[in-house]
Amino acid sequence: MDLAVLAALGAGIAVVTGLGAGIGIGIATSGLMQAIARQPESQGKLIPWFFVGMALAESTAIYGFVVAILLIGKLP
């Protein structure tokens, strides 16, 4: 197989990491809303941890995006 085809295939696979990040953020948001609905007084304690989780989930998507850009840059 040609290296350009492999680079394009790798870039496509790397972009799929955004799908996983989206699902992860959706699950985290759902969990946060359920926790706040059960115990509204704990909202102040949960929000900072929610943002930490969102940042970690979003970083995987950003890494995948950067890898995809690097692989596309290798295409002739």
Backbone as ProteinMPNN parsed JSONL, in Angstrom:
{"seq_chain_A": "MDLAVLAALGAGIAVVTGLGAGIGIGIATSGLMQAIARQPESQGKLIPWFFVGMALAESTAIYGFVVAILLIGKLP", "coords_chain_A": {"N_chain_A": [[0.833, -1.179, 0.0], [0.451, 2.256, -0.686], [2.283, 4.943, 0.842], [1.02, 7.413, 1.039], [-1.673, 6.781, 0.975], [-1.862, 5.329, 3.335], [-1.257, 7.375, 5.163], [-3.452, 9.078, 4.769], [-5.493, 7.372, 5.591], [-4.761, 6.992, 8.265], [-5.07, 9.617, 9.19], [-7.815, 9.892, 8.966], [-8.668, 8.006, 10.846], [-7.592, 9.143, 13.137], [-9.136, 11.419, 13.43], [-11.48, 10.381, 14.32], [-11.265, 10.278, 17.032], [-12.485, 12.48, 18.065], [-15.135, 11.776, 18.157], [-15.236, 9.972, 20.302], [-14.527, 11.723, 22.364], [-16.703, 13.462, 22.328], [-18.787, 11.747, 23.083], [-17.88, 11.097, 25.653], [-17.955, 13.6, 26.958], [-20.671, 14.085, 26.822], [-21.672, 12.012, 28.454], [-20.483, 12.75, 30.885], [-21.706, 15.227, 31.336], [-24.36, 14.429, 31.57], [-24.178, 12.861, 33.907], [-23.442, 14.85, 35.728], [-25.705, 16.513, 35.721], [-27.629, 14.774, 36.751], [-26.562, 14.332, 39.309], [-26.678, 16.909, 40.415], [-29.408, 17.302, 40.356], [-30.22, 15.45, 42.252], [-28.867, 16.229, 44.609], [-28.889, 19.314, 45.171], [-27.393, 21.1, 46.732], [-24.76, 20.315, 46.487], [-23.71, 21.36, 44.221], [-21.7, 23.342, 43.936], [-19.401, 21.94, 44.649], [-19.221, 20.016, 42.678], [-19.003, 21.178, 40.14], [-16.296, 22.216, 39.562], [-14.854, 19.756, 39.319], [-16.186, 18.66, 37.224], [-15.421, 20.324, 35.109], [-12.709, 19.699, 34.991], [-12.83, 17.029, 34.16], [-14.064, 17.414, 31.677], [-12.06, 18.851, 30.358], [-10.036, 16.942, 30.196], [-11.27, 15.01, 28.583], [-11.704, 16.498, 26.293], [-9.102, 17.029, 25.551], [-8.186, 14.689, 24.39], [-9.509, 14.706, 21.974], [-8.364, 16.95, 20.821], [-5.697, 16.119, 20.601], [-6.012, 14.053, 18.73], [-6.908, 15.552, 16.56], [-4.656, 17.144, 16.032], [-2.799, 15.16, 15.342], [-4.038, 14.224, 13.04], [-3.818, 16.492, 11.397], [-1.035, 16.631, 11.177], [-0.545, 14.227, 9.806], [-1.938, 14.681, 7.428], [-0.394, 16.697, 6.447], [1.745, 15.267, 5.541], [0.927, 14.203, 3.192], [1.335, 13.977, -0.348]], "CA_chain_A": [[0.0, 0.0, 0.0], [1.215, 3.491, -0.792], [2.365, 5.683, 2.109], [0.025, 8.494, 1.041], [-2.953, 6.168, 1.332], [-1.793, 5.024, 4.761], [-1.341, 8.639, 5.902], [-4.843, 9.535, 4.714], [-6.268, 6.465, 6.438], [-4.422, 7.329, 9.656], [-5.694, 10.901, 9.514], [-9.244, 9.634, 9.179], [-8.831, 7.307, 12.124], [-7.267, 10.088, 14.205], [-10.259, 12.348, 13.59], [-12.548, 9.671, 15.039], [-11.13, 10.52, 18.471], [-13.473, 13.504, 18.423], [-16.383, 11.071, 18.475], [-15.106, 9.483, 21.678], [-14.563, 12.874, 23.28], [-18.087, 13.941, 22.382], [-19.553, 10.801, 23.9], [-17.425, 11.248, 27.029], [-18.474, 14.853, 27.508], [-22.111, 13.894, 26.995], [-21.885, 11.174, 29.64], [-20.125, 13.55, 32.061], [-22.754, 16.227, 31.541], [-25.524, 13.709, 32.071], [-23.908, 12.516, 35.306], [-23.47, 16.076, 36.535], [-27.096, 16.97, 35.863], [-28.3, 13.853, 37.666], [-26.056, 14.57, 40.658], [-27.209, 18.192, 40.891], [-30.842, 17.119, 40.595], [-30.399, 14.7, 43.506], [-28.36, 17.013, 45.731], [-28.579, 20.656, 44.644], [-26.399, 21.803, 47.555], [-23.409, 19.888, 46.122], [-23.36, 21.903, 42.912], [-20.416, 24.051, 44.009], [-18.3, 20.975, 44.734], [-19.177, 19.173, 41.486], [-18.688, 21.918, 38.908], [-14.854, 22.201, 39.199], [-14.438, 18.425, 38.869], [-16.787, 18.48, 35.902], [-14.582, 20.995, 34.121], [-11.469, 18.912, 34.857], [-13.162, 15.889, 33.311], [-14.295, 17.884, 30.308], [-10.769, 19.216, 29.773], [-9.329, 15.704, 29.851], [-11.945, 14.395, 27.433], [-11.485, 17.335, 25.116], [-7.7, 16.964, 25.139], [-8.009, 13.555, 23.478], [-9.959, 15.142, 20.647], [-7.369, 17.885, 20.288], [-4.543, 15.312, 20.181], [-6.387, 13.397, 17.479], [-6.955, 16.57, 15.507], [-3.274, 17.519, 15.711], [-2.2, 14.031, 14.621], [-4.622, 14.22, 11.698], [-3.207, 17.583, 10.625], [0.34, 16.241, 10.869], [-0.57, 13.191, 8.775], [-2.356, 15.299, 6.165], [0.772, 17.437, 5.972], [2.67, 14.329, 4.897], [0.395, 13.798, 1.889], [1.965, 14.715, -1.451]], "C_chain_A": [[0.885, 1.252, 0.0], [1.192, 4.248, 0.544], [1.348, 6.825, 2.172], [-1.348, 7.965, 1.436], [-2.988, 5.847, 2.825], [-1.887, 6.294, 5.609], [-2.765, 9.168, 5.903], [-5.734, 8.668, 5.59], [-6.011, 6.749, 7.921], [-5.04, 8.641, 10.093], [-7.184, 10.725, 9.767], [-9.505, 8.953, 10.5], [-8.563, 8.261, 13.288], [-8.412, 11.059, 14.456], [-11.403, 11.692, 14.359], [-12.426, 9.856, 16.547], [-12.085, 11.595, 18.945], [-14.811, 12.889, 18.778], [-16.352, 10.562, 19.917], [-15.154, 10.612, 22.694], [-15.977, 13.409, 23.413], [-18.961, 13.042, 23.24], [-19.168, 10.944, 25.374], [-17.961, 12.511, 27.689], [-19.981, 14.749, 27.724], [-22.429, 13.07, 28.236], [-21.565, 11.959, 30.905], [-21.19, 14.592, 32.363], [-24.019, 15.582, 32.093], [-25.357, 13.353, 33.542], [-23.964, 13.722, 36.215], [-24.901, 16.537, 36.765], [-27.877, 16.066, 36.825], [-27.859, 14.098, 39.105], [-26.602, 15.867, 41.23], [-28.703, 18.077, 41.17], [-31.094, 16.384, 41.908], [-29.988, 15.515, 44.718], [-27.962, 18.396, 45.232], [-27.52, 21.406, 45.457], [-24.968, 21.419, 47.2], [-22.95, 20.467, 44.785], [-22.001, 22.583, 42.912], [-19.22, 23.127, 44.073], [-18.132, 20.192, 43.428], [-18.691, 19.908, 40.239], [-17.188, 21.934, 38.596], [-14.382, 20.839, 38.699], [-15.02, 18.12, 37.502], [-15.913, 19.124, 34.829], [-13.241, 20.282, 33.94], [-11.716, 17.707, 33.946], [-13.392, 16.29, 31.873], [-12.978, 18.233, 29.623], [-9.989, 17.972, 29.361], [-9.951, 15.032, 28.639], [-11.686, 15.196, 26.162], [-10.044, 17.273, 24.631], [-7.465, 15.781, 24.205], [-8.445, 13.928, 22.069], [-8.945, 16.084, 20.012], [-6.126, 17.125, 19.827], [-4.833, 14.611, 18.858], [-6.414, 14.358, 16.314], [-5.549, 16.964, 15.073], [-2.586, 16.402, 14.925], [-2.739, 13.976, 13.198], [-4.009, 15.309, 10.825], [-1.767, 17.22, 10.239], [0.378, 15.184, 9.763], [-0.998, 13.761, 7.426], [-1.204, 16.116, 5.581], [1.788, 16.562, 5.269], [2.184, 13.879, 3.528], [1.055, 14.605, 0.78], [1.005, 15.684, -2.114]], "O_chain_A": [[1.944, 1.274, 0.627], [0.206, 4.197, 1.279], [0.868, 7.163, 3.254], [-2.096, 8.633, 2.151], [-3.999, 6.059, 3.495], [-2.529, 6.288, 6.66], [-3.242, 9.656, 6.928], [-6.632, 9.178, 6.26], [-6.94, 6.747, 8.729], [-5.484, 8.773, 11.234], [-7.745, 11.339, 10.674], [-10.461, 9.288, 11.199], [-9.24, 8.19, 14.314], [-8.627, 11.477, 15.594], [-12.207, 12.385, 14.982], [-13.39, 9.615, 17.273], [-12.457, 11.615, 20.118], [-15.542, 13.425, 19.611], [-17.326, 10.706, 20.657], [-15.754, 10.473, 23.76], [-16.4, 13.772, 24.511], [-19.776, 13.521, 24.028], [-20.036, 10.915, 26.246], [-18.374, 12.486, 28.848], [-20.504, 15.273, 28.707], [-23.352, 13.396, 28.983], [-22.288, 11.854, 31.896], [-21.535, 14.812, 33.524], [-24.668, 16.134, 32.981], [-26.284, 13.522, 34.334], [-24.467, 13.643, 37.335], [-25.266, 16.91, 37.88], [-28.689, 16.547, 37.615], [-28.683, 14.076, 40.02], [-26.953, 15.923, 42.409], [-29.208, 18.685, 42.113], [-32.073, 16.664, 42.599], [-30.672, 15.5, 45.741], [-26.796, 18.617, 44.904], [-26.823, 22.262, 44.913], [-24.039, 22.133, 47.578], [-21.894, 20.085, 44.279], [-21.227, 22.41, 41.971], [-18.137, 23.479, 43.605], [-17.028, 19.753, 43.107], [-18.038, 19.314, 39.381], [-16.824, 21.683, 37.447], [-13.594, 20.769, 37.756], [-14.412, 17.399, 36.71], [-15.691, 18.541, 33.768], [-12.698, 20.269, 32.836], [-10.906, 17.406, 33.069], [-12.968, 15.593, 30.951], [-12.798, 17.945, 28.44], [-9.359, 17.949, 28.304], [-9.238, 14.539, 27.764], [-11.474, 14.629, 25.09], [-9.781, 17.443, 23.44], [-6.622, 15.865, 23.312], [-7.825, 13.516, 21.089], [-8.699, 16.022, 18.807], [-5.559, 17.444, 18.782], [-3.983, 14.584, 17.968], [-5.991, 14.02, 15.208], [-5.281, 17.102, 13.88], [-1.874, 16.668, 13.957], [-1.99, 13.714, 12.256], [-3.715, 15.079, 9.652], [-1.337, 17.472, 9.114], [1.236, 15.239, 8.882], [-0.47, 13.358, 6.389], [-1.061, 16.212, 4.362], [2.602, 17.054, 4.488], [2.931, 13.246, 2.78], [1.309, 15.797, 0.953], [1.382, 16.378, -3.058]]}, "name": "protein", "num_of_chains": 1, "seq": "MDLAVLAALGAGIAVVTGLGAGIGIGIATSGLMQAIARQPESQGKLIPWFFVGMALAESTAIYGFVVAILLIGKLP"}
